[in-house]
Amino acid sequence: MTRLYRADMRLYATVYVRAPNKTAARRVAREFANHVFEFSGDHVSNRDLDDPDLPEISLSPAMTGNGHVGAVSSAED
């Protein structure tokens, strides 16, 4: 029988921010980075960068792991 396990790892992603200027974009990105969030359709977007429906803040669906994996534990307990 196969079991499900979990491990914490760091991911690096690109955040795209729609803002009137660089200062506002930096503020929005910093606020976003300081929160815990779930990856969902709300923030992960594969829309073109010039798409008018691109949300105010979105994450690229391509991410990079840094190679470090934390302790592995059962996700079924």
SERO-4910 file (N, C-alpha, C, O; in steps of 0.05 Angstrom, whole numbers):
BEGIN
 pado doro    nc1    nc2    nc3   cac1   cac2   cac3    cc1    cc2    cc3    oc1    oc2    oc3
  Met    A     17    -24      0      0      0      0     18     25      0     37     27     15
  Thr    A     11     44    -17     26     69    -18     14     89      2    -10     91      4
  Arg    A     32    102     16     23    123     35     31    150     25     47    153      7
  Leu    A     19    171     36     24    198     28     42    211     50     36    209     73
  Tyr    A     63    224     41     82    238     58     84    267     51     77    275     28
  Arg    A     93    284     69     96    312     63    123    321     73    135    310     91
  Ala    A    133    342     60    159    354     68    157    384     61    146    392     41
  Asp    A    168    401     79    169    429     74    193    435     56    214    423     59
  Met    A    190    453     37    211    462     20    207    491     12    185    500     12
  Arg    A    228    504      4    226    532     -5    223    532    -35    237    518    -50
  Leu    A    205    549    -44    201    553    -73    207    582    -79    200    600    -63
  Tyr    A    218    587   -102    222    614   -112    204    618   -136    203    602   -154
  Ala    A    190    641   -136    171    646   -157    174    675   -165    184    692   -150
  Thr    A    165    681   -189    163    708   -199    135    719   -193    115    706   -199
  Val    A    134    743   -182    109    756   -176    105    779   -195    124    795   -199
  Tyr    A     83    780   -208     76    802   -226     56    820   -213     36    811   -202
  Val    A     61    846   -213     44    866   -199     35    887   -219     52    900   -232
  Arg    A      9    892   -221     -1    915   -236     -2    939   -217    -16    937   -197
  Ala    A     12    960   -224     13    984   -206     19   1008   -223     30   1006   -245
  Pro    A     13   1032   -212     18   1056   -227     48   1063   -229     56   1078   -247
  Asn    A     64   1053   -210     93   1059   -211    108   1038   -195     97   1021   -182
  Lys    A    135   1040   -196    152   1020   -183    149   1020   -153    150    999   -140
  Thr    A    146   1044   -141    143   1046   -112    118   1031   -103    118   1016    -83
  Ala    A     96   1035   -116     71   1022   -109     73    992   -114     63    976    -97
  Ala    A     86    984   -135     90    955   -141    106    942   -119    100    920   -110
  Arg    A    128    955   -110    145    944    -89    128    941    -63    131    921    -49
  Arg    A    112    961    -56     95    959    -32     76    936    -34     74    920    -15
  Val    A     62    933    -56     43    910    -60     58    884    -58     48    865    -45
  Ala    A     80    881    -71     95    856    -71    105    849    -43    104    826    -35
  Arg    A    115    869    -28    124    864     -1    101    855     17    104    837     34
  Glu    A     78    868     15     54    860     30     46    832     23     40    816     41
  Phe    A     46    825     -2     39    798    -11     59    777      0     51    756      8
  Ala    A     84    784      0    105    765      8    104    760     38    114    739     47
  Asn    A     92    777     54     91    774     83     66    759     92     60    759    116
  His    A     52    746     74     28    732     81     30    702     73     44    695     54
  Val    A     16    686     88     14    658     80    -10    656     61    -31    668     66
  Phe    A     -6    643     39    -28    641     20    -28    613      7     -8    599      8
  Glu    A    -50    606     -4    -53    580    -18    -50    585    -48    -60    605    -59
  Phe    A    -36    567    -62    -34    569    -91    -61    561   -102    -70    538    -98
  Ser    A    -73    578   -117    -99    572   -129   -102    589   -154    -84    604   -161
  Gly    A   -124    586   -167   -129    601   -191   -130    631   -186   -127    647   -205
  Asp    A   -133    639   -161   -134    667   -154   -107    681   -158   -107    705   -165
  His    A    -85    667   -153    -59    680   -154    -40    668   -175    -22    682   -184
  Val    A    -44    644   -183    -27    632   -203    -39    637   -231    -62    630   -236
  Ser    A    -24    649   -248    -35    657   -274    -15    650   -297      9    656   -294
  Asn    A    -26    639   -318     -9    635   -342    -18    654   -365    -12    648   -388
  Arg    A    -32    675   -358    -40    695   -378    -16    710   -388      5    712   -375
  Asp    A    -18    720   -412      3    737   -424      6    762   -407    -14    772   -395
  Leu    A     29    773   -405     34    797   -389     19    822   -398     15    840   -383
  Asp    A     11    822   -424     -4    845   -434    -34    840   -434    -49    856   -445
  Asp    A    -43    818   -422    -71    811   -421    -85    830   -402    -77    833   -379
  Pro    A   -106    844   -411   -120    864   -393   -134    850   -369   -140    864   -350
  Asp    A   -138    824   -370   -150    810   -348   -130    798   -328   -137    783   -310
  Leu    A   -104    804   -332    -84    795   -313    -91    808   -286    -95    833   -285
  Pro    A    -92    792   -265   -100    804   -239    -79    825   -229    -57    826   -239
  Glu    A    -87    840   -208    -68    860   -197    -42    847   -189    -21    858   -193
  Ile    A    -44    823   -177    -20    809   -168    -23    780   -176    -44    768   -171
  Ser    A     -3    769   -187     -4    741   -196     24    728   -194     44    742   -196
  Leu    A     24    702   -191     49    686   -191     51    671   -217     32    661   -228
  Ser    A     75    670   -227     81    654   -250     77    625   -242     83    617   -220
  Pro    A     66    608   -260     62    580   -253     88    565   -253     89    542   -243
  Ala    A    110    576   -263    136    563   -263    151    572   -238    155    596   -233
  Met    A    160    553   -221    174    559   -196    199    542   -195    202    522   -209
  Thr    A    217    550   -177    242    536   -174    246    528   -145    242    545   -127
  Gly    A    252    503   -140    259    494   -113    288    500   -107    304    500   -125
  Asn    A    294    505    -82    322    512    -75    338    487    -68    362    490    -61
  Gly    A    327    464    -69    342    439    -63    340    430    -34    346    407    -28
  His    A    332    448    -16    330    440     12    302    429     18    282    441     11
  Val    A    301    406     30    276    394     38    277    389     68    296    378     78
  Gly    A    256    397     82    255    393    111    248    364    117    248    347    100
  Ala    A    242    359    142    235    332    152    211    321    137    193    336    130
  Val    A    212    295    131    190    282    117    173    269    139    183    255    157
  Ser    A    147    273    137    128    261    156    104    252    141     98    260    119
  Ser    A     89    235    155     65    224    142     44    246    141     39    261    160
  Ala    A     30    247    118      9    267    114    -18    254    121    -39    267    119
  Glu    A    -18    229    128    -43    215    134    -50    213    163    -71    204    170
  Asp    A    -32    221    181    -37    220    210    -53    243    219    -59    245    243
***
